[in-house]
Amino acid sequence: MTSAPQAGPGAASTANTPDAADAPDAPGDGAATSADGARGLAERAAALGRELATALVSAGDEARLAAQLRELAARLGGLAGPAPADGTPPADTRARPAAHHGQEPASRSGAVGPDEDDSPVRRGDITPISSPRNPLAPPLVIEREADGSAVGRASLPLQYQGPPERVHGGIVCLMLDQVLGSAAHPKGAAPAYTRVLEVEYLAATPLDAPLTVRGWIERTEGRKRFLAGTVAHGDTITARATGLWVAPREAG
Ligand SMILES: CCCCCCCC(=O)SCCNC(=O)CCNC(=O)[C@H](O)C(C)(C)COP(=O)(O)OP(=O)(O)OC[C@H]1O[C@@H](n2cnc3c(N)ncnc32)[C@H](O)[C@@H]1OP(=O)(O)O
């Protein structure tokens, strides 16, 4: 399983790649910008989105779910603040038309697209596994170790379940793809893409438990980087992977 990087794989992890650190919406060293504000608001809203997803898959009682929905809606509305006096949203935040069959989609990512195709958002981390501003992501927090390996940490709630009490195997694979992909990009390395990813599922990966995902480069041959990695819960390795990341020929 693979996932498409939004602007080269180096842009996709949290603070562990030059691209992410240099992205225009990365934390600056001075005054807060509009992009900083948008990111902070998006991250707080995404956290509520995660709570909503957990509530939706957990609910067995209609009245309790309704109460949770009301509470979340109030918190979400509170984040947005009061509406403009005349009730109209600023022009650049209006929802674009939804995509329909036979029509040009409003954006590659859905009905309400980024502000522009070259928006700073596209160069930041918006992946569905590691981005704090993407409510699909747990998020998996990825850091770079001194030896160049990458380590991701997360605890996955119920919406990531496959078999009862276990993380879905595709999500395990997604975590590995992201972390190995991060490890595949030492500082200054040309962007490379997942060519091969093989995963062995050795034991149950538990829900709601701290997980550690590791990835490292085994060897490099020209534009090919051979990776390995693991998913662990405590001392138990629940999955291991090997993969090949390849830089396109034109990258030199
Ligand atoms: C920061 C972290 C972000 C991480 C994001 C998560 C990672 C991702 O999701 S990446 C996105 C998903 N992946 C993609 O979109 C990649 C799609 N594939 C491609 O674009 C191309 O296949 C690309 C650029 C990778 C390689 O293209 P190309 O060079 O034409 O491929 P190809 O020649 O077939 O193979 C490249 C090399 O790999 C070798 N190879 C292929 N399969 C294997 C294999 N199973 N074992 C060993 N070697 C292999 C080939 O022999 C070849 O080697 P050589 O050049 O020495 O002959």
PDBQT file of the ligand as one rigid body, heavy atoms in Angstrom, charges set to zero:
ROOT
HETATM    1  C1  LIG A 301       8.277  12.075   4.081  1.00  0.00    +0.000 C 
HETATM    2  C2  LIG A 301       7.641  10.749   3.831  1.00  0.00    +0.000 C 
HETATM    3  C3  LIG A 301       6.543  10.753   2.801  1.00  0.00    +0.000 C 
HETATM    4  C4  LIG A 301       6.333   9.361   2.400  1.00  0.00    +0.000 C 
HETATM    5  C5  LIG A 301       5.109   9.238   1.629  1.00  0.00    +0.000 C 
HETATM    6  C6  LIG A 301       4.801   7.801   1.562  1.00  0.00    +0.000 C 
HETATM    7  C7  LIG A 301       5.496   7.197   0.393  1.00  0.00    +0.000 C 
HETATM    8  C8  LIG A 301       4.624   7.295  -0.792  1.00  0.00    +0.000 C 
HETATM    9  O1  LIG A 301       3.455   7.203  -0.684  1.00  0.00    +0.000 OA
HETATM   10  S1  LIG A 301       5.321   7.540  -2.321  1.00  0.00    +0.000 SA
HETATM   11  C9  LIG A 301       3.901   7.556  -3.419  1.00  0.00    +0.000 C 
HETATM   12  C10 LIG A 301       3.524   6.175  -3.946  1.00  0.00    +0.000 C 
HETATM   13  N1  LIG A 301       4.474   5.706  -4.889  1.00  0.00    +0.000 N 
HETATM   14  C11 LIG A 301       4.500   6.178  -6.144  1.00  0.00    +0.000 C 
HETATM   15  O2  LIG A 301       3.699   7.009  -6.537  1.00  0.00    +0.000 OA
HETATM   16  C12 LIG A 301       5.571   5.626  -7.039  1.00  0.00    +0.000 C 
HETATM   17  C13 LIG A 301       5.018   5.216  -8.381  1.00  0.00    +0.000 C 
HETATM   18  N2  LIG A 301       6.103   4.700  -9.198  1.00  0.00    +0.000 N 
HETATM   19  C14 LIG A 301       6.902   5.553  -9.896  1.00  0.00    +0.000 C 
HETATM   20  O3  LIG A 301       6.694   6.753  -9.954  1.00  0.00    +0.000 OA
HETATM   21  C15 LIG A 301       8.052   4.926 -10.625  1.00  0.00    +0.000 C 
HETATM   22  O4  LIG A 301       7.867   3.518 -10.659  1.00  0.00    +0.000 OA
HETATM   23  C16 LIG A 301       9.412   5.216  -9.946  1.00  0.00    +0.000 C 
HETATM   24  C17 LIG A 301       9.770   6.710 -10.144  1.00  0.00    +0.000 C 
HETATM   25  C18 LIG A 301       9.374   4.915  -8.457  1.00  0.00    +0.000 C 
HETATM   26  C19 LIG A 301      10.475   4.371 -10.559  1.00  0.00    +0.000 C 
HETATM   27  O5  LIG A 301      10.386   4.521 -11.934  1.00  0.00    +0.000 OA
HETATM   28  P1  LIG A 301      11.381   3.734 -12.889  1.00  0.00    +0.000 P 
HETATM   29  O6  LIG A 301      12.749   4.173 -12.611  1.00  0.00    +0.000 OA
HETATM   30  O7  LIG A 301      10.881   3.853 -14.270  1.00  0.00    +0.000 OA
HETATM   31  O8  LIG A 301      11.077   2.249 -12.362  1.00  0.00    +0.000 OA
HETATM   32  P2  LIG A 301      11.800   0.907 -12.713  1.00  0.00    +0.000 P 
HETATM   33  O9  LIG A 301      12.890   1.134 -13.728  1.00  0.00    +0.000 OA
HETATM   34  O10 LIG A 301      10.745  -0.071 -13.030  1.00  0.00    +0.000 OA
HETATM   35  O11 LIG A 301      12.454   0.488 -11.330  1.00  0.00    +0.000 OA
HETATM   36  C20 LIG A 301      13.459   1.268 -10.750  1.00  0.00    +0.000 C 
HETATM   37  C21 LIG A 301      14.547   0.348 -10.236  1.00  0.00    +0.000 C 
HETATM   38  O12 LIG A 301      13.988  -0.473  -9.201  1.00  0.00    +0.000 OA
HETATM   39  C22 LIG A 301      14.301  -1.838  -9.470  1.00  0.00    +0.000 C 
HETATM   40  N3  LIG A 301      13.264  -2.688  -8.911  1.00  0.00    +0.000 N 
HETATM   41  C23 LIG A 301      11.949  -2.671  -9.200  1.00  0.00    +0.000 A 
HETATM   42  N4  LIG A 301      11.325  -3.577  -8.458  1.00  0.00    +0.000 NA
HETATM   43  C24 LIG A 301      12.243  -4.160  -7.663  1.00  0.00    +0.000 A 
HETATM   44  C25 LIG A 301      12.188  -5.170  -6.661  1.00  0.00    +0.000 A 
HETATM   45  N5  LIG A 301      11.044  -5.767  -6.340  1.00  0.00    +0.000 N 
HETATM   46  N6  LIG A 301      13.350  -5.483  -6.047  1.00  0.00    +0.000 NA
HETATM   47  C26 LIG A 301      14.521  -4.888  -6.373  1.00  0.00    +0.000 A 
HETATM   48  N7  LIG A 301      14.620  -3.916  -7.328  1.00  0.00    +0.000 NA
HETATM   49  C27 LIG A 301      13.485  -3.570  -7.961  1.00  0.00    +0.000 A 
HETATM   50  C28 LIG A 301      14.373  -1.922 -10.977  1.00  0.00    +0.000 C 
HETATM   51  O13 LIG A 301      15.108  -3.049 -11.399  1.00  0.00    +0.000 OA
HETATM   52  C29 LIG A 301      15.089  -0.628 -11.296  1.00  0.00    +0.000 C 
HETATM   53  O14 LIG A 301      16.440  -0.753 -11.024  1.00  0.00    +0.000 OA
HETATM   54  P3  LIG A 301      17.562  -0.346 -12.140  1.00  0.00    +0.000 P 
HETATM   55  O15 LIG A 301      17.331   1.100 -12.457  1.00  0.00    +0.000 OA
HETATM   56  O16 LIG A 301      18.860  -0.612 -11.457  1.00  0.00    +0.000 OA
HETATM   57  O17 LIG A 301      17.295  -1.263 -13.283  1.00  0.00    +0.000 OA
ENDROOT
TORSDOF 0
